[in-house]
Amino acid sequence: CMEHEADERAASSRFAMLRDLAERPGATPRPAFRVAASAFALAQRRHLAWENAVFVPLLRRLLPRADLRRLAVAMAARRGLPAPGSPRAAAP
């Protein structure tokens, strides 16, 4: 997806700004970091809203249940979360 590619390109700049902030404990974030962090958060909210409103419902209509399950398991694993429906997923 072009959005993911653009995000990857911008990530190195954001990470450099984040490293700079981490190396200055107690420092106030620089204006460029605030702008980049806000832009990233806004882009993520828009991306997730689109996925949830358009892409996920389309997948639910088109993919067999087994494929949806594999997709859910893979997404959870990528985020370090337990698979949906697993005993660990229900634990508080």
N, C-alpha and C positions, 0 to 999 in steps of 0.2 A: 504494500500500500504506500502511496506517495507520502501520506502523513507520517507513517512510521519512518520512512527514509529521511524526511526532513528533520524529524525529531532526533534521529541518530546523528545527523550532521551537527545539530545545535548542541548535542549532549556534551561534547568535549569542552565547549566554551562554558557551559553551566558548571561542569565538574571543576574546571579550573577556578571559577569564581567561588565555588563551594570550598575547595581546598584553601584558597586564600582566606576565606572567613574562618575556617577551622584552625588555621595557623595563627590567628589573631584572637585568642580567647578574650571574651568580654567586649570585643570590638563591635561597632555598629556596622551592619551590612552596607556595602557601598551602593550608591544609587543604581549602578548597572546591574548589580545582583538582584536588587528589588524588582527592577523592570523585567529581567530575564525570568525570575521566579514567578512573577505574576503572569507573564505571557505563557509560560509553560503550564501553569495551573489552569488558565483559561482554555488553552488548546486541549488539555487532557479532559476537562469537563465537556467541551464541545464534542470531542472524539467519542467519549463514552456515551454521551446522550445520543449521538447518531447511531452508534453500534446497538444500543439498547432499543432505540425506536425503530430502526430500519433493518439492520443486519440480523440481529438475533431473531426477530419474528420471522424473517425470511428463511433462516436456517431451520427454525422449528417446523415450518411448513414443508420444506424440501427434503430435509435429511431424515433417514430412518432413525428410530430411537437408539439403536446401537451406536451409530455414528455420533449422535448428540452426546451420548454417555462418554465415548472416547474423547470427544472434544472437551467436555467438562473436566474429565480426569486430567487431561494434558494441561488445561488452563490452571487448575488447582496446583498441579505439580510445579509448573513454572513459577508460581507465586509462593511455593513452599507451604501450601495448605493441604489439609487432608482431602481426599477425594469426596465429592458430594455423596451423601448417603452412607459413608463409612462411620464406624462407631466413634472414631476420633472427631469427625465433623460435628457430631451432636454434643460432644463434651464442652462444658463452659470454659 
